[in-house]
């Protein structure tokens, strides 16, 4: 093409002096990972009742229709979110002490659920996600190393899972709904009515200064593991 005699000042100027061309700002692509991350954020902030597909779409700055390409229902999001937080539970290295391996896993599991107080309420759902299954595999393999088989293995798995979930649910619910003054008032009520509740009063029920949640969890876990160890010991 013949020259028009006009120079392109931008092209002929030194590269260091050229202004960068304006770029069209594009949204990041919608992926299942982004949906789950946003779902966990909403659940942490507003709980299960506060998670709706509409709110999730707003959080991601997309239409609800776009979400349905990846997840069909709110239940899908809940299942994915529950499995996602299990990914925060490290799988311990296998040691020579199967009891301690289970303790490490159970402590981390409880901590993860307390960081996400909505999580314990979802554990009764079918848990088939890869993170859940990997940690359940570790738990059962540790119990097998301790001698549990068959029915004993199923019972020990159920006892440990129910214990960790129940403890986390109780603690999470209490911390969400009651401030320390409420717990103190409850303890004072028991003490003021010691004639009606002599055992509760004497045992220090609801007295954090006597037994805190961490101590109670550890002692309860040790009790269940002792039972599992006995069940796995040949008679």
The 8 nearest C-alpha neighbors of each residue, nearest first, counted from 0:
[[1, 2, 3, 4, 5, 6, 7, 10],
 [2, 0, 3, 4, 5, 6, 7, 10],
 [3, 1, 4, 0, 5, 6, 7, 8],
 [4, 2, 5, 1, 6, 0, 7, 8],
 [3, 5, 2, 6, 1, 7, 0, 8],
 [6, 4, 3, 7, 2, 8, 1, 11],
 [5, 7, 8, 4, 11, 3, 10, 9],
 [6, 8, 10, 9, 11, 5, 12, 4],
 [7, 9, 11, 10, 6, 12, 5, 17],
 [10, 8, 7, 12, 11, 17, 18, 13],
 [9, 11, 7, 8, 12, 17, 13, 14],
 [12, 10, 8, 9, 7, 13, 6, 14],
 [11, 13, 9, 10, 8, 14, 17, 16],
 [14, 12, 15, 16, 11, 17, 10, 9],
 [15, 13, 17, 16, 12, 10, 11, 18],
 [16, 14, 13, 17, 12, 18, 19, 9],
 [15, 17, 14, 13, 18, 12, 9, 19],
 [16, 18, 14, 15, 9, 19, 12, 13],
 [17, 19, 20, 16, 9, 15, 14, 21],
 [18, 20, 17, 21, 22, 16, 14, 15],
 [21, 19, 22, 18, 17, 23, 9, 10],
 [20, 22, 19, 23, 18, 24, 17, 25],
 [23, 21, 24, 20, 19, 25, 18, 26],
 [22, 24, 25, 21, 20, 26, 19, 27],
 [25, 23, 22, 26, 21, 27, 28, 20],
 [26, 24, 23, 27, 28, 22, 29, 60],
 [25, 27, 28, 24, 29, 60, 61, 59],
 [26, 28, 25, 29, 30, 33, 24, 59],
 [29, 27, 30, 26, 25, 33, 31, 61],
 [28, 30, 27, 33, 31, 34, 65, 66],
 [31, 29, 33, 32, 28, 34, 69, 35],
 [30, 32, 34, 33, 35, 69, 29, 70],
 [31, 33, 35, 30, 34, 36, 29, 37],
 [34, 32, 36, 30, 31, 35, 37, 29],
 [33, 35, 31, 37, 32, 36, 38, 30],
 [34, 36, 38, 32, 37, 33, 80, 39],
 [37, 35, 33, 39, 38, 34, 32, 40],
 [38, 36, 40, 34, 35, 39, 33, 41],
 [37, 39, 35, 41, 40, 36, 34, 42],
 [38, 40, 42, 36, 37, 41, 80, 43],
 [41, 39, 37, 43, 38, 42, 44, 36],
 [42, 40, 44, 38, 43, 39, 45, 50],
 [41, 43, 46, 39, 45, 44, 40, 47],
 [44, 42, 40, 41, 46, 45, 115, 39],
 [43, 45, 41, 42, 46, 40, 49, 39],
 [46, 44, 49, 42, 41, 43, 47, 50],
 [47, 45, 42, 49, 48, 117, 43, 44],
 [46, 48, 49, 50, 42, 117, 45, 77],
 [49, 47, 46, 50, 45, 51, 42, 117],
 [50, 48, 45, 46, 47, 51, 42, 41],
 [49, 51, 47, 48, 41, 42, 54, 46],
 [52, 50, 54, 53, 55, 49, 73, 48],
 [51, 53, 55, 54, 56, 73, 63, 50],
 [52, 54, 56, 51, 55, 63, 57, 62],
 [55, 53, 57, 51, 56, 52, 58, 50],
 [54, 56, 52, 58, 53, 57, 51, 59],
 [55, 57, 53, 59, 61, 63, 54, 58],
 [58, 56, 60, 54, 59, 55, 61, 53],
 [57, 59, 55, 56, 60, 54, 37, 61],
 [58, 60, 56, 57, 61, 55, 37, 34],
 [61, 59, 57, 58, 56, 62, 55, 26],
 [62, 60, 56, 59, 57, 65, 63, 66],
 [61, 63, 64, 65, 56, 66, 60, 57],
 [62, 64, 66, 56, 65, 53, 61, 52],
 [65, 63, 62, 67, 66, 68, 61, 56],
 [66, 64, 62, 63, 67, 68, 61, 69],
 [67, 65, 63, 64, 68, 69, 70, 56],
 [66, 68, 70, 71, 69, 64, 65, 63],
 [67, 69, 66, 65, 70, 64, 71, 63],
 [68, 70, 67, 66, 31, 71, 30, 65],
 [71, 69, 67, 72, 75, 66, 68, 76],
 [70, 72, 67, 75, 69, 73, 68, 66],
 [73, 71, 74, 75, 70, 76, 52, 67],
 [72, 74, 76, 75, 77, 52, 51, 71],
 [75, 73, 77, 72, 76, 78, 71, 79],
 [76, 74, 78, 72, 73, 77, 70, 79],
 [75, 77, 73, 79, 74, 78, 80, 35],
 [78, 76, 74, 80, 79, 75, 81, 73],
 [79, 77, 75, 81, 80, 76, 74, 82],
 [78, 80, 76, 82, 77, 81, 83, 75],
 [79, 81, 83, 77, 82, 78, 35, 39],
 [82, 80, 78, 83, 79, 84, 77, 118],
 [81, 83, 85, 79, 80, 128, 84, 130],
 [82, 84, 80, 86, 81, 85, 79, 130],
 [83, 85, 86, 87, 82, 81, 80, 111],
 [86, 84, 82, 87, 88, 83, 130, 131],
 [85, 87, 84, 83, 130, 88, 82, 89],
 [88, 86, 85, 84, 89, 111, 83, 107],
 [89, 87, 85, 86, 107, 108, 90, 111],
 [90, 88, 91, 87, 107, 86, 104, 85],
 [89, 91, 88, 134, 92, 104, 137, 133],
 [92, 90, 89, 93, 100, 104, 103, 137],
 [91, 93, 94, 90, 100, 89, 137, 103],
 [92, 94, 91, 100, 95, 97, 96, 141],
 [95, 93, 96, 92, 97, 100, 99, 91],
 [94, 96, 97, 93, 100, 99, 98, 144],
 [97, 95, 94, 99, 98, 100, 93, 141],
 [98, 96, 100, 141, 99, 95, 145, 101],
 [99, 97, 101, 100, 96, 102, 224, 141],
 [98, 100, 102, 101, 96, 97, 103, 94],
 [99, 101, 97, 103, 98, 102, 96, 104],
 [102, 100, 104, 98, 99, 103, 105, 138],
 [101, 103, 99, 105, 104, 100, 106, 98],
 [104, 102, 100, 106, 101, 105, 99, 107],
 [103, 105, 101, 107, 102, 106, 108, 100],
 [106, 104, 108, 102, 107, 103, 101, 109],
 [107, 105, 109, 103, 108, 104, 102, 110],
 [106, 108, 110, 104, 109, 105, 88, 111],
 [109, 107, 105, 111, 106, 110, 88, 104],
 [108, 110, 106, 112, 107, 111, 167, 163],
 [111, 109, 107, 113, 108, 112, 106, 114],
 [112, 110, 114, 108, 109, 113, 107, 115],
 [111, 113, 115, 109, 114, 110, 118, 116],
 [112, 114, 110, 116, 115, 111, 171, 167],
 [115, 113, 111, 112, 116, 110, 43, 171],
 [114, 116, 112, 113, 117, 118, 43, 111],
 [117, 115, 113, 171, 118, 112, 114, 119],
 [118, 116, 115, 46, 119, 120, 47, 42],
 [117, 119, 120, 116, 121, 112, 115, 81],
 [120, 118, 168, 121, 122, 164, 117, 112],
 [119, 121, 118, 122, 117, 168, 123, 116],
 [122, 120, 119, 118, 123, 124, 81, 117],
 [121, 123, 124, 119, 120, 118, 126, 164],
 [122, 124, 121, 125, 120, 126, 119, 164],
 [123, 125, 122, 121, 126, 78, 120, 127],
 [126, 124, 127, 123, 122, 78, 128, 121],
 [125, 127, 128, 124, 131, 122, 132, 78],
 [128, 126, 125, 132, 129, 131, 82, 130],
 [127, 129, 131, 82, 130, 126, 132, 79],
 [130, 128, 132, 131, 133, 127, 82, 134],
 [131, 129, 133, 86, 132, 85, 128, 82],
 [132, 130, 134, 128, 133, 129, 82, 85],
 [131, 133, 135, 129, 134, 130, 136, 128],
 [134, 132, 136, 130, 135, 131, 129, 137],
 [135, 133, 137, 136, 131, 132, 138, 130],
 [134, 136, 138, 132, 137, 133, 131, 139],
 [135, 137, 133, 134, 139, 138, 132, 140],
 [138, 136, 134, 140, 135, 139, 141, 133],
 [139, 137, 135, 141, 136, 140, 134, 101],
 [138, 140, 142, 136, 141, 137, 143, 135],
 [139, 141, 143, 137, 142, 138, 136, 144],
 [142, 140, 144, 97, 138, 139, 143, 137],
 [141, 143, 145, 139, 144, 140, 147, 138],
 [144, 142, 147, 140, 146, 145, 141, 139],
 [143, 145, 141, 142, 146, 140, 97, 147],
 [146, 144, 142, 143, 147, 231, 97, 228],
 [145, 147, 231, 143, 144, 232, 148, 142],
 [148, 146, 231, 143, 152, 151, 142, 145],
 [147, 149, 152, 151, 143, 150, 146, 231],
 [150, 148, 152, 151, 153, 147, 154, 143],
 [149, 151, 153, 152, 154, 148, 147, 155],
 [152, 150, 154, 149, 148, 153, 147, 155],
 [151, 153, 148, 147, 155, 149, 150, 154],
 [152, 154, 150, 156, 151, 155, 157, 149],
 [155, 153, 157, 151, 156, 152, 158, 150],
 [154, 156, 158, 152, 157, 153, 227, 151],
 [157, 155, 153, 159, 154, 158, 152, 160],
 [156, 158, 154, 160, 155, 159, 161, 153],
 [159, 157, 155, 161, 156, 160, 162, 154],
 [158, 160, 162, 156, 161, 157, 155, 163],
 [161, 159, 157, 163, 162, 158, 164, 156],
 [162, 160, 164, 158, 159, 163, 165, 157],
 [161, 163, 159, 165, 160, 164, 166, 158],
 [162, 164, 166, 160, 165, 161, 167, 109],
 [165, 163, 161, 167, 162, 166, 119, 168],
 [166, 164, 168, 162, 167, 163, 161, 169],
 [165, 167, 169, 163, 168, 164, 162, 170],
 [166, 168, 164, 170, 165, 169, 109, 171],
 [167, 169, 165, 171, 119, 166, 170, 172],
 [170, 168, 166, 172, 167, 171, 165, 173],
 [169, 171, 173, 167, 172, 168, 174, 166],
 [172, 170, 168, 116, 174, 173, 169, 167],
 [173, 171, 175, 169, 170, 174, 168, 176],
 [172, 174, 170, 176, 175, 171, 177, 169],
 [173, 175, 171, 172, 177, 176, 170, 178],
 [176, 174, 172, 173, 177, 171, 178, 116],
 [177, 175, 173, 174, 172, 178, 171, 181],
 [178, 176, 173, 174, 181, 175, 179, 182],
 [177, 179, 180, 181, 174, 182, 176, 175],
 [180, 178, 182, 181, 183, 177, 184, 174],
 [181, 179, 183, 178, 182, 184, 177, 185],
 [182, 180, 184, 179, 183, 178, 177, 185],
 [181, 183, 185, 179, 184, 180, 186, 205],
 [182, 184, 180, 186, 185, 181, 187, 179],
 [183, 185, 187, 181, 182, 186, 180, 188],
 [186, 184, 182, 188, 183, 187, 181, 189],
 [185, 187, 183, 189, 188, 184, 205, 182],
 [188, 186, 184, 190, 189, 185, 191, 183],
 [189, 187, 185, 191, 186, 190, 184, 192],
 [190, 188, 192, 186, 187, 191, 193, 200],
 [191, 189, 187, 193, 192, 188, 200, 186],
 [190, 192, 188, 189, 193, 187, 194, 186],
 [193, 191, 189, 190, 194, 195, 188, 196],
 [192, 194, 196, 197, 190, 195, 191, 200],
 [193, 195, 192, 197, 196, 191, 190, 200],
 [194, 196, 193, 192, 197, 189, 198, 199],
 [195, 197, 193, 199, 194, 198, 200, 192],
 [198, 196, 193, 200, 194, 199, 201, 195],
 [199, 197, 201, 200, 196, 202, 193, 203],
 [200, 198, 202, 204, 196, 201, 197, 203],
 [199, 201, 197, 198, 202, 203, 190, 193],
 [200, 202, 198, 199, 203, 197, 204, 193],
 [203, 201, 199, 204, 200, 198, 197, 206],
 [202, 204, 206, 200, 201, 205, 199, 209],
 [203, 205, 199, 206, 202, 200, 186, 201],
 [206, 204, 186, 207, 203, 182, 185, 183],
 [207, 205, 203, 204, 208, 209, 210, 186],
 [208, 206, 211, 210, 209, 205, 212, 203],
 [207, 209, 206, 210, 211, 203, 205, 212],
 [208, 210, 207, 206, 211, 203, 205, 204],
 [209, 211, 207, 208, 214, 206, 215, 212],
 [210, 212, 207, 214, 213, 215, 209, 208],
 [213, 211, 215, 214, 216, 210, 207, 170],
 [212, 214, 216, 215, 211, 217, 210, 218],
 [215, 213, 217, 216, 211, 212, 218, 210],
 [214, 216, 212, 218, 213, 217, 219, 211],
 [215, 217, 213, 219, 214, 218, 212, 220],
 [216, 218, 220, 214, 219, 215, 221, 213],
 [217, 219, 221, 215, 220, 216, 214, 222],
 [220, 218, 222, 216, 221, 217, 215, 223],
 [219, 221, 217, 223, 222, 218, 216, 224],
 [222, 220, 224, 218, 219, 223, 225, 217],
 [221, 223, 219, 225, 220, 224, 218, 226],
 [224, 222, 226, 220, 225, 221, 227, 219],
 [223, 225, 227, 221, 226, 222, 228, 220],
 [224, 226, 228, 222, 223, 227, 221, 229],
 [225, 227, 223, 229, 224, 228, 230, 222],
 [228, 226, 224, 230, 225, 229, 155, 231],
 [229, 227, 225, 231, 230, 226, 224, 232],
 [228, 230, 226, 232, 231, 227, 225, 233],
 [229, 231, 227, 228, 232, 226, 151, 147],
 [230, 232, 146, 147, 228, 229, 145, 227],
 [231, 233, 229, 230, 234, 228, 146, 145],
 [234, 232, 231, 230, 146, 229, 147, 228],
 [233, 232, 230, 231, 229, 146, 228, 147]]
